Amino acid sequence: MSQVIRKMLRRISLVAVLLCSVSSLTWAQSEVTILPVSPVMILPFVLFLAAIALMPFFQKKWWEQNYPAVSFSLGALVVVYYLFAIHNAPRLLVTLHEYISFIVLIGSLFVVSGGIHFRLRGKATPLANVALLACGAIISNLVGTTGASMLLIRPYIRVNKYRIRAHHVVFFIFIVSNAGGALTPIGDPPLFLGYLKGVPFFWVLTKTWIAWLFVIVSLLGMFAILDYRQYRHLTKHVQHEVERAGEEPRVEGLANLGFLLAILIGVFIQDPIGVREFIMIAAAIGSYYTTAKSVHTKNDFNFQPIREVAILFVGIFATMIPALDWLTLNSRTLGLETPAQFYWGSGLLSSFLDNAPTYLNFLTAAFGLHGMSVENPAHMTAFLNDHWQFVQAVSLGSVFFGACTYIGNGPNFMVKSIAEQSGVAMPTFFGYIVKFTLVYLLPIYGVVWFLFFRI
């Protein structure tokens, strides 16, 4: 009987989501009013972040069983507040549309990349790993950080299977899943939002490539030292196995490259509304049912990583609405006046909020600071001529700092989940920040500030 009830509830929920999705597509094309919110409503977001950070550490088993309930419950508090307290349902529908677009994009890339099986040529030595991460940083600008992460994380783990450690995966997140995608609007969702608002496609490349090169080279250098120290302490027998790990190069599932291309084309489709998501979903379905089961088996492919991301980000997207609205309405009172402040401000929030809406809010705040509107094409041209440093600061801050936590950017949690399913002992939420972010990332980002934004 309970199973029948669960099935009914699932079907009702699916219908409700579909109906809300249709409504959200309409509202997403109109301008929505941001209404004042009580600062108290930022509390669900803070509590949810605390739960993500602390519960796996103190109550791991309980969290694994109950994180969906926590996500949905805290998100529901915000939904009820916006519906019945401030009567701003359109704001919820816009966020729903953003969430659907987000999940459809990373979900379709997850499914399609899961149908491509690589066996890499070369050896799992520190130099080989550096070369792979460097290639991933470049590829992420062509297929997005999510696409590059899903294409490369499984072969990267396999080629390092005899000595895989947390630092291998964490630096993969740093380089491939985040910083690597700072050169093009395709690379990372925040830059794509800027492109949709009128930032020219190649403007990003011309204004970010020096900082990108510095960050990538610095991270690769740190990784090389860390990886070499671990490799040097391996026994001769294990080193021999490591050097054999990359033999017999092979690629299967190349037909999925066509589905991947379809997704990338779909990214640029804005009208008619909903066609972009339809193309991505169709590509994912086509890929899943045309890929040989043997390829999915070799990739250890299952839907658990994307399921975990989808559930957690329901709560993140919902609970961060009041935080973003409060920031939009109070940006001038926060004293944000210089590119340096926008770099650190957008970076800090991108570490704990999804970096795409954070980018858009800080971009809007930068335009408002100078009496302009991000929605006005003429203002965009003038702003990029006279105040381009603000756009550069927000672009670099949102993309780079998305690597600071597991929830800063969509691919981070997916890579973590895939690594854990492969047997890699990943650091906790706080362990990631303390052992890696503070030690490796922040010093590099501090140098970026000194070189580009200190004046």
C-alpha positions, 0 to 999 in steps of 0.5 A, a space after each residue: 500500500 505504501 508503495 502505491 501511495 509513493 507512486 501516486 505522490 511521485 506522479 502528482 509531484 511530476 505534474 506539479 513540476 511540469 505545470 510550474 515549469 510552463 509558467 516559469 518559462 513565461 515569467 522568465 521572459 518578463 521583468 520581475 520586481 524584487 521586493 524587500 525581504 526580511 533578513 530573517 529569511 536568509 536563515 534557511 540558507 545559512 542553516 542549509 549550508 551548515 547542514 551540508 558542511 556539518 552533518 556528513 561529519 557528525 551524522 553521516 548515515 543520517 544525512 545520507 538518508 535524510 538530506 532530501 527532506 532537509 533540502 525540501 523542507 528548508 526550500 519550502 519555508 522560502 516558497 511559503 514566505 514568497 507566496 503568502 507573506 510578500 506575494 511575489 510568486 513570479 520571483 519563485 517562478 523565475 528561480 524555478 526556470 533557472 533551476 530547471 535550465 541548470 539541471 537540464 544542462 548539467 544533467 544532459 552533459 552528465 548522461 552524454 559524457 557517461 556514454 563515452 569511455 576513454 582509456 588514456 594513452 600515457 602513464 599516471 606519472 605527475 607529468 602525465 597528470 599535469 598534462 591531462 589537467 592542462 588539457 582539461 582547462 582548455 577543453 572546459 572553454 569549448 564544452 563548458 566546465 560541466 562537459 569537460 568534468 564529466 568527460 574527463 573525471 572517470 578516465 582521470 580516476 581510472 588512469 590513477 587507480 593505483 595511487 588515487 588520492 584526494 588531491 588528485 580530485 580536488 585539483 581536478 575541481 580547481 582546474 577543470 571544473 572551475 578556473 579553466 572555464 574563464 576564457 569564453 561564455 561557453 566555459 562557465 554559466 556566469 560568463 554565459 549569463 553575461 553573454 546573454 546580457 550583451 557582453 561580446 563573446 570574445 571580450 571575455 577572452 581579451 580581458 581574462 586570459 592573462 589572469 587565467 594563464 597565471 591561475 592555471 599555471 600556478 595551480 598546475 605547479 602546486 599540483 605537480 609538487 604535491 603529486 611528485 612528493 606522493 609518487 616519489 614515496 611509492 614502492 617500485 612495484 606500485 610505480 611499475 603498476 602506475 606506469 602500466 596503467 595508461 596502456 592500451 588506449 581506447 575510445 568507445 561511444 564516439 557517437 555521443 559526440 554528436 549528442 554533445 554537439 547538439 547540447 552545445 548548440 542548444 545552449 545558444 537557443 533562446 527563442 522560442 522559449 523552452 526549445 533549448 531545454 527540449 533539445 538537451 533532454 532529447 540529446 540525453 535520452 537519445 544518448 542513454 538509449 543508443 549507448 551500449 550497456 557495456 560502455 555504461 558498465 565500464 564507466 560505472 555509470 548510474 544516476 546517483 551523482 546527478 540525483 544528489 546534485 538535483 536534490 541538494 540544489 533544489 534547496 540551494 536555489 530556493 533558500 538563496 532567493 532571499 539572500 540574493 534579493 537582499 543583496 540586490 536591494 542593499 548593494 549600495 549600502 554595503 559600500 561596494 565601490 571599486 573593482 577590487 571590492 566587486 572581485 572579492 565580494 562576488 568571489 566570496 558569495 560565489 564560494 557559497 552561492 551558485 556562482 551564476 546568479 551571484 555574477 548576475 547580481 553583482 553585474 547588476 549592482 555594478 551598473 546601478 552604481 554608475 546609474 546604468 541598467 544591465 538590460 540596456 544595450 546602449 548602457 552595456 556598450 558604454 559600460 564596457 568602454 568606461 568601466 570594464 574593470 568592474 565586469 572583469 572583476 565580477 567575471 574572474 571573481 565568480 568563476 575562480 571562487 566557484 572552486 572554493 567549496 563543493 557547492 560553488 559550481 554545479 560540477 563540483 558536487 558531481 565530481 565529488 560524488 563520482 570520485 566517492 563512488 569510485 572509492 576515493 576518500 574525499 575531504 569533508 565540506 570543511 576539510 576541503 576548505 581548510 586543507 585545500 582552499 585556504 592553502 592553495 587557492 586563496 594565496 593565488 587569488 590574492 595575487 590576482 587581486 594584487 596584479 589586477 585590482 589593488 588600485 
